[in-house]
Amino acid sequence: MRSVTRKFIGLFVSSRQAKWLPGAAVCCLLIGCIVALSPLGQAMASMRTASAMSAQVTVNAGQSLGTLTGASKGLNTAVWDGNLLDSAASSAVKNAGIRTLRYPGGSTSNVYHWQSNTTVSGQGYANPNNTFDAFMNMAQSVGAQPIITADYGAGTPQEAADWVQYANKGGSGYTGPVPTYTGGSSTGHTYGIKYWEIGNEIYGDGTYGASWEFNNNAHTSATYASNVVSYSQAMKAVDPTIKIGAVLTTPGNWPDSVTNSASPQPWNTTVLSTACSSIDFAIVHWYPQNPGNESDATLLSASAQIAGMVSTLRSELNQYCGAHASAIQIFVTETNSVSSNPGKQTVSVVNVLFEADNYMNWLENGVTNVDWWTLHNGATAGNTSSSLYGNAQYGDYGVLSNGSCTSSTSGICEPAANTPFPAYYGLQMLNYLGQAGDTMVSSSSNQSLVVAHAVKQANGNLAVLLINKDPNNSYTVSLGLSSYNGASTATVYSYGETSSAITSASGSSSSVTIAPYSLTTVILQPGTGGTPTPTPTTTSTPTPTPTPPNTPTPTPTSGSCKVAYTVTNQWTGGFGATFTITNTSSTPINGWSLQFAFPNGQKITQLWNGNYTQSGANVTITNLSYNGSIPAGGTVSSEPGFNGSWSGANTSPTSFTLNGSPCSVAG
């Protein structure tokens, strides 16, 4: 039964570590815990890589698998995290390119009262410094948008609606309690938070026997479904532009398809049948292993399950949600390797390989958001079997250490707080692979232990991530490219079993040797005479006006801005799209207004990270308080995006102005 004990540990053990082990930061990492980095470990690795096997990876740069957005790659945070607000942690999050942060963290969400920054007595811990406003200051400082989990277990629809009012509507109309925590004297803000979950893993409230989630409501699937409707109505009455997410069970994982007297129909059937029209995204969590049964080979093959899980979710949405199904996004707001009591595998390179493959498989299969659990967590004495790779004698879900020790009398301790674990470098490698506005493209490998993912970047480069899941052999990988002509040299980023950080070097664009148990990202630039860099032409054009269907519109004069308009998904009658706005001038932009015209009469139905007006084909989008500044040479921190409707054709607009000046258009 997946996750039966994990959230119990996350709620009590992790909170206890944050509250009662502040002195753990003085502990040092025991000698031998990273023997893999010792001369002996490096020598052993060299012996394994003496002769490389061959592999062929083929990339079709013309076959899109979808576009990365600012919501694609996220990370969990927690209100009990004593290191959440550390400047070193903020720098690490920013440097890893994380643009989505979930708060207030797992099971604690179901007992957390945001106005007072407290939890239900005896049911968790909220660090007094980690108020909602403090978290938002941190999120804004790193350019990340939040996913907020509303208190379902101990809260009410009104408490959640008050949170939306306080977060998004400033002082206007907010009549709830003014937060009493330190620094909480404001009557509201205009954070513009779009993504709101209704509770965390509510199926773990005893509905199916296992109880790791606190819940004051009746423990039935039908109760949760009806309450989702109530929460959604109350919250959207305050701000109709927000997106509401409901908790579903992950296909093939407990308690998927389980029924009993409290849930005579499967959880997903009950929730979707009742609440589908009230939600905008479906939430699943995925931890492919249970504690004590970890296997490196099993973990590294687990990502093959993802396509089937997404397909099943889509089938359920189509079955129970009708025409609304196509508008519902899928969010994986928690994932890591094991469901509870993490052991040595979580702090080894094996988890890094799984992490990168995990993220990309979900995203390539059409999932909108993936959030790793978590920023900091704490040392646990989980599975340290010799059958697992590495020599660490503890585990930790976090991507950064919090300097804690295990609770056993022998006290195995982590390195100092905010020291990166291997999983941190996996996030960094994904940032080299692709960012918001870049396009995932098709790739394949002829070796089962060499996995490839590829991204056509908006600047015209092609990035290929190579994951070597073989613990014993290196591979010389030949790169075959379709619909792309690369220069002869490339930049190669590498991270592996003997690495203390990601390294970079110049290499060949046609062949690269990858070490055992390693991540390698090859970044190719366009060559001459082949696929052109997607730099727009500079033909002059007037201010955008509505254009009839099937008329080509000239690209505007290259000015002080550049806009990438990307359709992220499309279905019959509907579609989603995002804008990446770049300031190409030498001076910052403070406050922006983007204008364009739809060619085929498309209509925006819902927009995030901005305000909009539409008159006929003409659209104006303006910034919110947190994304109004665009630094010189930089892009808007939280890119605007929308869902829309279309009929007949869905041609992309090709002319944009920013603050009245024409922008070039990224191809």
C-alpha positions as CSV (number, residue, x, y, z in Angstrom):
1,M,0.0,0.0,0.0
2,R,2.0,3.0,-1.3
3,S,2.3,6.0,0.9
4,V,0.6,4.4,3.9
5,T,3.5,5.5,6.3
6,R,5.3,8.2,4.3
7,K,3.0,11.0,5.2
8,F,3.0,10.0,8.9
9,I,6.8,10.4,8.7
10,G,6.6,13.6,6.7
11,L,4.2,15.1,9.2
12,F,5.8,14.1,12.5
13,V,9.4,13.1,11.9
14,S,10.2,15.8,9.4
15,S,8.5,18.5,11.5
16,R,10.2,17.2,14.6
17,Q,13.6,17.4,12.9
18,A,12.9,21.0,11.9
19,K,11.8,21.9,15.5
20,W,13.9,19.8,17.8
21,L,17.2,19.3,16.1
22,P,18.5,22.9,15.4
23,G,21.9,21.9,16.8
24,A,22.3,19.1,14.3
25,A,24.0,21.5,11.9
26,V,27.2,21.1,13.9
27,C,27.3,17.4,13.1
28,C,29.7,16.4,10.4
29,L,29.5,13.8,7.7
30,L,31.0,10.5,8.9
31,I,34.2,9.5,7.1
32,G,33.4,6.9,4.5
33,C,29.9,8.1,3.7
34,I,31.1,9.3,0.3
35,V,33.7,6.7,-0.4
36,A,32.7,6.9,-4.0
37,L,34.5,10.3,-4.1
38,S,37.7,8.9,-2.6
39,P,40.8,7.9,-4.7
40,L,39.8,4.3,-4.3
41,G,36.3,5.0,-5.6
42,Q,37.6,7.0,-8.5
43,A,40.0,4.3,-9.4
44,M,37.3,1.7,-9.4
45,A,35.2,3.9,-11.6
46,S,38.1,4.3,-14.0
47,M,38.5,0.6,-14.3
48,R,34.9,0.3,-15.3
49,T,35.2,2.9,-18.0
50,A,38.4,1.6,-19.5
51,S,36.6,0.3,-22.6
52,A,33.3,1.9,-23.8
53,M,30.4,0.1,-25.4
54,S,28.6,1.8,-28.3
55,A,25.1,3.3,-28.5
56,Q,23.1,5.2,-31.1
57,V,20.8,8.0,-30.1
58,T,18.5,9.5,-32.7
59,V,16.8,12.9,-32.3
60,N,14.1,14.3,-34.5
61,A,14.1,18.0,-33.8
62,G,11.1,18.5,-36.0
63,Q,8.8,16.2,-33.9
64,S,7.5,18.2,-30.9
65,L,6.5,16.5,-27.7
66,G,5.2,19.8,-26.1
67,T,6.6,23.0,-24.7
68,L,8.2,23.6,-21.4
69,T,6.5,26.3,-19.3
70,G,7.3,28.2,-16.1
71,A,5.1,25.6,-14.3
72,S,6.9,22.5,-15.7
73,K,9.7,22.0,-13.2
74,G,8.9,22.5,-9.5
75,L,10.0,21.7,-6.0
76,N,8.2,21.2,-2.7
77,T,8.8,23.4,0.3
78,A,7.5,23.1,3.8
79,V,6.3,25.4,6.6
80,W,8.2,23.3,9.1
81,D,11.5,23.7,7.3
82,G,13.9,25.6,9.5
83,N,16.2,26.4,6.6
84,L,13.5,27.5,4.1
85,L,14.4,31.2,4.2
86,D,18.2,30.7,4.2
87,S,19.8,32.9,1.5
88,A,21.9,29.9,0.4
89,A,18.7,27.9,-0.2
90,S,17.2,30.7,-2.3
91,S,20.4,31.0,-4.3
92,A,20.4,27.2,-4.9
93,V,16.7,27.2,-6.0
94,K,17.3,30.1,-8.4
95,N,20.5,28.5,-9.9
96,A,18.7,25.3,-10.5
97,G,16.1,27.1,-12.6
98,I,13.1,26.1,-10.4
99,R,10.2,28.3,-11.3
100,T,7.4,26.6,-9.3
101,L,7.4,26.1,-5.5
102,R,4.7,24.2,-3.6
103,Y,3.7,25.3,-0.1
104,P,3.0,24.7,2.9
105,G,4.1,21.1,2.4
106,G,2.6,17.7,2.2
107,S,0.4,16.5,5.1
108,T,1.1,19.7,7.0
109,S,-1.2,21.4,4.5
110,N,-4.2,19.6,6.0
111,V,-3.6,21.0,9.5
112,Y,-2.2,24.5,8.6
113,H,-4.0,27.7,9.4
114,W,-2.4,30.4,7.3
115,Q,-3.6,33.5,9.1
116,S,-1.9,32.4,12.4
117,N,0.9,30.4,10.8
118,T,0.0,27.5,13.2
119,T,-1.0,23.9,12.9
120,V,-3.6,21.8,14.8
121,S,-2.3,21.0,18.2
122,G,-0.3,17.8,18.2
123,Q,-0.6,17.5,14.4
124,G,2.5,19.1,13.1
125,Y,4.7,22.1,13.3
126,A,5.0,25.5,11.6
127,N,8.2,27.4,12.0
128,P,7.3,30.8,13.3
129,N,9.5,32.5,10.6
130,N,7.9,30.6,7.7
131,T,4.8,32.7,7.3
132,F,2.9,32.9,4.1
133,D,4.2,36.3,3.3
134,A,7.8,35.2,4.1
135,F,7.4,32.3,1.7
136,M,6.1,34.6,-1.0
137,N,9.0,37.0,-0.5
138,M,11.3,34.0,-1.0
139,A,9.4,32.7,-4.0
140,Q,9.4,36.1,-5.7
141,S,13.1,36.6,-5.0
142,V,13.9,33.4,-7.0
143,G,11.3,34.2,-9.8
144,A,9.1,31.2,-8.9
145,Q,5.3,30.9,-8.9
146,P,3.6,29.1,-6.0
147,I,1.3,26.2,-5.8
148,I,-0.7,26.6,-2.6
149,T,-2.3,23.6,-0.9
150,A,-5.4,24.8,1.0
151,D,-6.2,23.3,4.4
152,Y,-8.8,20.6,3.8
153,G,-8.4,18.5,6.9
154,A,-8.8,21.2,9.5
155,G,-10.0,24.1,7.4
156,T,-13.1,25.4,5.7
157,P,-14.0,26.8,2.2
158,Q,-14.2,30.2,3.8
159,E,-10.7,30.0,5.2
160,A,-9.4,29.0,1.8
161,A,-11.4,31.9,0.1
162,D,-9.9,34.3,2.6
163,W,-6.5,33.1,1.6
164,V,-7.2,33.8,-2.0
165,Q,-8.6,37.2,-1.1
166,Y,-5.5,38.1,1.0
167,A,-3.1,36.7,-1.6
168,N,-4.6,38.1,-4.8
169,K,-6.9,41.0,-4.1
170,G,-4.9,43.3,-1.9
171,G,-7.0,45.1,0.8
172,S,-10.0,45.2,-1.5
173,G,-12.9,43.2,0.0
174,Y,-10.8,41.3,2.5
175,T,-12.8,40.9,5.7
176,G,-11.1,37.9,7.3
177,P,-8.8,37.9,10.2
178,V,-5.7,40.0,9.7
179,P,-2.7,37.6,10.0
180,T,-1.3,38.0,13.5
181,Y,2.1,36.6,12.9
182,T,5.3,38.7,12.9
183,G,5.2,41.0,9.9
184,G,1.6,40.1,9.1
185,S,0.0,43.5,9.5
186,S,-1.1,43.9,5.9
187,T,-4.7,43.4,4.8
188,G,-3.7,41.8,1.6
189,H,-1.5,41.6,-1.5
190,T,-1.7,41.2,-5.3
191,Y,0.5,38.1,-5.6
192,G,-1.6,36.7,-8.4
193,I,-1.4,33.1,-7.3
194,K,-3.0,30.9,-9.8
195,Y,-2.7,27.3,-8.6
196,W,-4.6,26.1,-5.6
197,E,-4.9,22.5,-4.4
198,I,-7.7,21.3,-2.3
199,G,-5.9,19.2,0.4
200,N,-3.1,16.7,0.3
201,E,-3.6,12.9,-0.3
202,I,-7.1,12.9,1.2
203,Y,-7.5,9.2,0.4
204,G,-5.1,8.6,3.2
205,D,-7.5,9.9,5.9
206,G,-8.9,6.5,6.8
207,T,-11.3,6.1,3.9
208,Y,-9.4,2.9,2.9
209,G,-8.1,2.0,6.4
210,A,-4.8,3.8,6.3
211,S,-4.6,7.1,8.2
212,W,-1.7,9.4,7.7
213,E,-3.8,12.5,6.8
214,F,-5.7,14.6,9.4
215,N,-9.3,15.2,8.4
216,N,-12.2,16.6,10.4
217,N,-14.6,15.8,7.6
218,A,-16.4,12.5,7.0
219,H,-13.9,9.9,5.6
220,T,-15.5,9.1,2.3
221,S,-14.7,9.8,-1.3
222,A,-18.1,11.4,-1.8
223,T,-17.5,13.9,1.0
224,Y,-14.2,15.0,-0.5
225,A,-15.8,15.3,-3.9
226,S,-18.7,17.5,-2.7
227,N,-16.3,19.6,-0.6
228,V,-14.1,20.2,-3.6
229,V,-17.1,21.8,-5.3
230,S,-17.7,24.0,-2.2
231,Y,-14.1,25.1,-1.9
232,S,-13.9,25.8,-5.6
233,Q,-17.0,27.9,-5.6
234,A,-15.9,29.9,-2.5
235,M,-12.4,30.5,-3.8
236,K,-13.4,31.4,-7.4
237,A,-16.1,33.8,-6.1
238,V,-13.1,35.8,-4.9
239,D,-10.9,35.4,-7.9
240,P,-12.4,33.6,-10.9
241,T,-9.0,33.5,-12.7
242,I,-7.5,31.0,-10.3
243,K,-7.0,27.3,-11.1
244,I,-8.3,24.7,-8.6
245,G,-6.8,21.2,-8.3
246,A,-8.4,18.0,-6.8
247,V,-6.6,15.0,-5.4
248,L,-6.8,11.8,-7.4
249,T,-5.2,8.4,-6.9
250,T,-2.3,7.5,-9.2
251,P,-3.2,4.7,-11.6
252,G,-1.8,1.4,-10.6
253,N,-0.8,2.7,-7.1
254,W,-2.7,2.2,-3.9
255,P,-5.6,2.9,-3.4
256,D,-6.4,3.1,-7.1
257,S,-9.5,1.1,-7.9
258,V,-10.0,0.1,-4.2
259,T,-13.6,0.1,-3.1
260,N,-15.4,-0.3,0.2
261,S,-18.5,0.9,2.1
262,A,-16.9,4.4,2.4
263,S,-16.1,4.5,-1.3
264,P,-18.4,2.1,-3.2
265,Q,-16.9,3.4,-6.4
266,P,-13.2,4.0,-7.0
267,W,-11.9,7.3,-5.7
268,N,-11.2,8.8,-9.1
269,T,-14.7,7.8,-10.3
270,T,-16.4,9.5,-7.4
271,V,-14.3,12.6,-7.4
272,L,-14.5,13.3,-11.1
273,S,-18.1,12.4,-11.4
274,T,-19.0,15.1,-8.9
275,A,-16.3,17.7,-9.0
276,C,-15.0,17.7,-12.6
277,S,-16.7,20.9,-13.7
278,S,-15.2,22.7,-10.6
279,I,-11.6,21.9,-11.2
280,D,-8.9,22.9,-13.6
281,F,-6.2,20.4,-12.8
282,A,-5.9,16.8,-11.4
283,I,-3.3,16.1,-8.8
284,V,-1.4,12.8,-8.4
285,H,1.7,11.8,-6.4
286,W,4.1,9.1,-7.4
287,Y,6.7,7.2,-5.3
288,P,7.5,4.0,-7.2
289,Q,9.0,2.1,-4.3
290,N,8.1,1.2,-0.7
291,P,10.7,1.2,2.1
292,G,12.8,-1.9,2.6
293,N,12.1,-3.1,-0.9
294,E,14.3,-0.6,-2.8
295,S,16.2,-1.8,-5.8
296,D,18.4,0.3,-8.0
297,A,17.5,-1.5,-11.2
298,T,13.8,-1.4,-10.4
299,L,13.9,2.3,-9.7
300,L,15.8,3.1,-12.9
301,S,13.2,1.2,-14.9
302,A,10.2,2.7,-13.2
303,S,9.8,5.7,-15.5
304,A,8.6,3.3,-18.2
305,Q,5.3,3.2,-16.2
306,I,4.6,6.9,-16.7
307,A,3.1,6.9,-20.2
308,G,0.6,4.3,-19.1
309,M,-0.4,6.2,-16.0
310,V,-1.0,9.4,-17.9
311,S,-3.0,7.5,-20.5
312,T,-5.2,6.1,-17.8
313,L,-5.7,9.4,-16.2
314,R,-6.7,11.0,-19.5
315,S,-9.1,8.1,-20.1
316,E,-10.7,8.7,-16.8
317,L,-11.0,12.5,-17.4
318,N,-12.6,11.8,-20.8
319,Q,-15.0,9.3,-19.3
320,Y,-16.3,11.4,-16.4
321,C,-15.6,15.0,-17.4
322,G,-17.0,15.2,-20.9
323,A,-16.2,18.3,-23.0
324,H,-14.4,19.8,-20.0
325,A,-11.8,17.0,-19.9
326,S,-9.5,18.5,-22.5
327,A,-9.1,21.7,-20.4
328,I,-8.0,19.8,-17.2
329,Q,-4.3,19.7,-16.7
330,I,-2.4,17.0,-14.8
331,F,0.0,18.0,-11.9
332,V,2.4,15.7,-10.2
333,T,2.8,17.7,-7.1
334,E,5.0,15.2,-5.2
335,T,7.4,12.6,-6.5
336,N,10.6,10.9,-5.2
337,S,12.0,7.4,-5.2
338,V,10.5,5.8,-2.1
339,S,7.2,6.3,-0.3
340,S,8.6,6.6,3.2
341,N,11.6,6.3,5.5
342,P,14.2,7.2,2.8
343,G,17.5,5.4,2.8
344,K,20.9,5.6,1.1
345,Q,19.4,5.4,-2.4
346,T,17.9,8.9,-2.0
347,V,21.3,10.5,-1.6
348,S,23.1,8.5,-4.3
349,V,23.6,9.1,-8.0
350,V,20.9,6.5,-8.7
351,N,18.2,8.8,-7.5
352,V,19.6,11.5,-9.8
353,L,19.3,9.3,-12.8
354,F,15.7,8.4,-11.8
355,E,14.9,12.1,-11.1
356,A,15.9,13.4,-14.5
357,D,14.2,10.5,-16.3
358,N,11.1,10.9,-14.1
359,Y,10.6,14.6,-14.8
360,M,11.1,14.3,-18.5
361,N,8.8,11.4,-19.0
362,W,5.9,13.1,-17.2
363,L,6.4,16.3,-19.1
364,E,6.9,14.6,-22.5
365,N,3.6,12.8,-21.9
366,G,1.7,16.0,-21.5
367,V,1.8,16.6,-17.8
368,T,1.9,20.3,-16.9
369,N,3.8,20.3,-13.6
370,V,6.2,18.0,-11.7
371,D,7.3,18.9,-8.2
372,W,10.2,17.0,-6.5
373,W,9.8,16.2,-2.7
374,T,11.5,18.3,-1.3
375,L,13.9,21.3,-0.7
376,H,15.0,20.3,2.8
377,N,13.8,17.2,4.8
378,G,16.3,15.7,7.2
379,A,18.4,12.6,7.9
380,T,16.6,9.3,8.3
381,A,18.0,5.8,9.1
382,G,16.2,4.1,6.1
383,N,17.4,1.2,4.0
384,T,21.2,1.1,3.9
385,S,21.5,-2.4,2.4
386,S,24.7,-3.3,0.7
387,S,22.6,-4.3,-2.3
388,L,22.1,-0.6,-3.0
389,Y,24.7,1.6,-4.6
390,G,26.8,3.9,-2.4
391,N,28.1,4.0,1.1
392,A,25.9,6.5,2.9
393,Q,24.4,5.3,6.1
394,Y,21.3,7.5,6.0
395,G,18.7,8.9,3.6
396,D,17.2,12.3,2.9
397,Y,14.4,13.3,0.6
398,G,15.8,16.9,0.4
399,V,17.9,18.3,-2.5
400,L,19.8,20.3,0.1
401,S,21.0,19.1,3.5
402,N,19.5,20.6,6.7
403,G,22.5,19.4,8.8
404,S,20.5,17.0,10.9
405,C,21.4,13.5,12.3
406,T,19.5,10.3,12.4
407,S,17.5,9.7,15.5
408,S,19.4,6.5,16.5
409,T,21.8,6.5,19.3
410,S,24.7,6.2,16.9
411,G,23.6,9.4,15.2
412,I,24.7,9.4,11.6
413,C,24.9,13.0,10.5
414,E,24.6,15.0,7.3
415,P,26.9,17.6,6.0
416,A,26.3,21.3,6.9
417,A,22.9,22.9,6.1
418,N,22.3,23.7,2.4
419,T,25.0,21.4,1.2
420,P,23.7,20.0,-2.2
421,F,22.8,16.4,-2.4
422,P,23.1,14.6,-5.7
423,A,19.4,15.2,-6.5
424,Y,20.1,19.0,-6.6
425,Y,22.5,18.5,-9.5
426,G,19.8,16.6,-11.3
427,L,17.6,19.7,-11.2
428,Q,20.5,21.8,-12.4
429,M,21.1,19.4,-15.3
430,L,17.4,19.7,-16.3
431,N,17.9,23.5,-16.4
432,Y,20.7,23.1,-18.9
433,L,18.5,20.8,-20.9
434,G,15.6,23.2,-21.3
435,Q,13.7,26.1,-19.8
436,A,10.3,27.8,-20.3
437,G,9.5,28.4,-23.9
438,D,11.7,25.5,-25.2
439,T,10.3,22.6,-27.1
440,M,10.7,18.9,-26.1
441,V,11.4,16.8,-29.2
442,S,11.4,13.1,-30.0
443,S,14.5,11.0,-29.2
444,S,15.3,7.3,-29.1
445,S,18.2,5.0,-28.1
446,N,19.2,1.6,-29.3
447,Q,20.5,0.7,-25.9
448,S,18.1,-0.1,-23.1
449,L,20.4,1.3,-20.4
450,V,21.1,4.5,-22.3
451,V,18.1,6.8,-22.2
452,A,17.8,10.1,-24.2
453,H,15.6,13.2,-23.9
454,A,16.0,16.2,-26.2
455,V,14.9,19.8,-26.2
456,K,14.9,22.3,-29.1
457,Q,15.7,25.6,-27.3
458,A,14.1,28.9,-28.2
459,N,17.6,30.3,-29.1
460,G,18.0,27.7,-31.8
461,N,20.2,25.3,-29.9
462,L,19.4,21.6,-29.5
463,A,20.1,20.0,-26.2
464,V,20.3,16.2,-25.7
465,L,20.2,14.6,-22.2
466,L,21.9,11.2,-22.0
467,I,21.2,9.0,-19.0
468,N,23.5,6.0,-18.5
469,K,21.7,3.6,-16.2
470,D,24.5,1.0,-16.5
471,P,26.5,0.9,-13.2
472,N,29.5,-0.9,-14.9
473,N,29.9,0.3,-18.5
474,S,30.5,3.6,-20.3
475,Y,29.1,4.1,-23.7
476,T,30.3,6.0,-26.8
477,V,27.1,7.5,-28.1
478,S,26.7,8.5,-31.7
479,L,24.2,11.2,-32.2
480,G,21.9,11.0,-35.3
481,L,20.0,14.2,-35.9
482,S,16.9,14.7,-38.0
483,S,15.5,18.2,-38.9
484,Y,18.6,19.8,-37.4
485,N,22.0,20.7,-38.7
486,G,24.4,21.3,-35.8
487,A,27.9,22.8,-35.7
488,S,30.8,20.4,-35.4
489,T,31.5,21.2,-31.7
490,A,29.2,21.2,-28.7
491,T,29.2,22.1,-25.0
492,V,29.0,19.0,-22.8
493,Y,27.7,19.0,-19.2
494,S,28.4,16.0,-17.1
495,Y,27.5,14.6,-13.6
496,G,28.2,11.1,-12.4
497,E,29.1,8.8,-9.5
498,T,32.4,10.5,-8.7
499,S,31.2,14.1,-9.3
500,S,31.0,16.7,-6.6
501,A,29.4,19.2,-9.1
502,I,28.4,19.4,-12.8
503,T,31.4,19.9,-15.1
504,S,31.4,21.4,-18.6
505,A,33.7,20.9,-21.5
506,S,33.8,21.4,-25.3
507,G,33.1,18.2,-27.3
508,S,31.9,16.8,-30.5
509,S,28.4,17.3,-31.7
510,S,28.3,13.8,-33.3
511,S,29.7,11.6,-30.6
512,V,30.2,11.6,-26.8
513,T,31.4,9.1,-24.2
514,I,29.2,8.8,-21.1
515,A,30.4,7.3,-17.9
516,P,28.6,4.6,-15.8
517,Y,25.7,5.9,-13.7
518,S,25.9,9.4,-15.2
519,L,23.9,12.3,-16.7
520,T,25.3,14.1,-19.7
521,T,23.8,17.0,-21.6
522,V,25.1,17.8,-25.0
523,I,24.2,21.3,-26.3
524,L,24.5,21.8,-30.0
525,Q,24.4,25.1,-31.9
526,P,23.0,25.4,-35.4
527,G,25.5,24.9,-38.2
528,T,25.6,26.8,-41.5
529,G,23.5,25.7,-44.4
530,G,21.1,23.6,-42.3
531,T,18.3,24.3,-39.9
532,P,18.3,28.1,-39.3
533,T,18.4,29.7,-35.9
534,P,14.9,30.7,-34.9
535,T,15.8,34.3,-35.0
536,P,13.0,36.4,-36.5
537,T,13.4,38.4,-39.6
538,T,13.3,42.2,-39.4
539,T,10.7,43.0,-42.0
540,S,8.7,46.1,-41.0
541,T,5.1,45.8,-40.0
542,P,2.5,48.2,-38.6
543,T,0.9,48.0,-35.2
544,P,-1.1,44.7,-35.1
545,T,-4.6,44.7,-36.5
546,P,-7.0,41.8,-36.9
547,T,-6.2,39.7,-40.0
548,P,-8.4,37.4,-41.9
549,P,-7.8,33.6,-41.8
550,N,-5.1,32.2,-44.1
551,T,-3.4,35.6,-44.6
552,P,0.3,35.6,-43.8
553,T,1.3,38.5,-41.5
554,P,4.8,40.0,-41.8
555,T,7.2,39.8,-38.8
556,P,7.6,43.1,-37.1
557,T,10.7,45.2,-36.9
558,S,13.2,43.9,-34.4
559,G,13.1,46.4,-31.5
560,S,13.8,46.3,-27.8
561,C,11.7,43.2,-27.1
562,K,11.2,39.7,-28.3
563,V,8.1,37.5,-27.8
564,A,7.9,33.7,-28.1
565,Y,4.3,32.6,-28.4
566,T,4.0,28.8,-27.8
567,V,0.9,26.6,-28.1
568,T,1.4,24.1,-25.3
569,N,-1.5,21.9,-26.0
570,Q,-4.5,21.8,-28.4
571,W,-7.8,19.9,-28.5
572,T,-11.0,20.2,-30.4
573,G,-12.3,23.7,-29.8
574,G,-9.7,24.6,-27.2
575,F,-6.0,25.2,-26.6
576,G,-3.4,26.5,-24.2
577,A,-0.5,28.9,-24.9
578,T,2.2,30.8,-23.1
579,F,4.3,33.9,-23.8
580,T,8.0,34.3,-23.2
581,I,8.7,38.1,-23.2
582,T,12.4,39.1,-23.5
583,N,13.8,42.6,-22.9
584,T,16.5,42.9,-25.6
585,S,17.3,46.4,-24.7
586,S,20.1,47.7,-22.4
587,T,17.7,49.2,-19.9
588,P,15.2,47.4,-17.5
589,I,11.5,47.4,-18.2
590,N,9.3,48.3,-15.2
591,G,5.7,47.6,-16.1
592,W,4.6,46.1,-19.4
593,S,1.6,45.9,-21.7
594,L,1.7,43.3,-24.4
595,Q,-0.7,43.7,-27.4
596,F,-1.5,41.4,-30.4
597,A,-4.3,40.2,-32.5
598,F,-5.6,36.7,-33.1
599,P,-5.7,35.7,-36.8
600,N,-8.7,33.4,-36.6
601,G,-11.0,34.8,-34.0
602,Q,-9.6,32.9,-31.0
603,K,-10.8,33.8,-27.6
604,I,-9.0,33.8,-24.3
605,T,-11.1,32.0,-21.6
606,Q,-8.6,32.0,-18.7
607,L,-5.3,33.7,-18.2
608,W,-2.6,33.5,-15.5
609,N,0.4,35.6,-14.6
610,G,-1.2,38.7,-16.0
611,N,-4.4,40.7,-16.5
612,Y,-6.1,40.8,-19.9
613,T,-8.7,42.5,-22.0
614,Q,-10.0,41.3,-25.4
615,S,-12.0,43.2,-27.9
616,G,-12.7,41.2,-31.0
617,A,-9.4,39.8,-32.2
618,N,-7.3,42.4,-30.3
619,V,-5.8,41.4,-26.9
620,T,-3.9,43.4,-24.3
621,I,-2.1,41.6,-21.5
622,T,-0.6,43.5,-18.6
623,N,1.7,42.5,-15.8
624,L,0.9,41.7,-12.2
625,S,2.8,43.0,-9.2
626,Y,5.3,40.2,-9.1
627,N,6.3,40.0,-12.8
628,G,6.3,43.6,-13.9
629,S,10.1,44.1,-14.0
630,I,12.1,42.6,-16.9
631,P,15.8,43.2,-16.6
632,A,17.9,44.2,-19.5
633,G,18.6,41.1,-21.6
634,G,16.3,39.1,-19.4
635,T,12.8,37.5,-19.6
636,V,9.7,38.0,-17.6
637,S,10.0,36.1,-14.4
638,S,6.6,34.4,-14.4
639,E,5.5,34.1,-18.0
640,P,1.8,34.8,-18.8
641,G,-0.2,31.9,-20.3
642,F,-3.8,31.2,-21.0
643,N,-6.5,28.7,-22.1
644,G,-8.5,29.7,-25.1
645,S,-11.1,28.6,-27.6
646,W,-10.9,28.3,-31.4
647,S,-12.9,27.2,-34.4
648,G,-11.9,26.4,-37.9
649,A,-8.2,27.3,-37.5
650,N,-5.8,28.1,-34.7
651,T,-3.1,30.1,-36.4
652,S,-0.6,31.7,-34.0
653,P,-0.4,35.5,-33.9
654,T,2.8,36.8,-35.4
655,S,2.9,40.5,-34.5
656,F,3.3,41.8,-31.0
657,T,4.0,45.2,-29.4
658,L,5.3,45.8,-25.9
659,N,4.5,49.2,-24.3
660,G,3.6,50.4,-27.8
661,S,6.9,49.3,-29.5
662,P,7.0,46.4,-32.0
663,C,8.8,43.2,-30.9
664,S,10.6,40.6,-32.8
665,V,9.1,37.2,-32.8
666,A,10.9,34.0,-31.8
667,G,10.4,31.2,-34.3
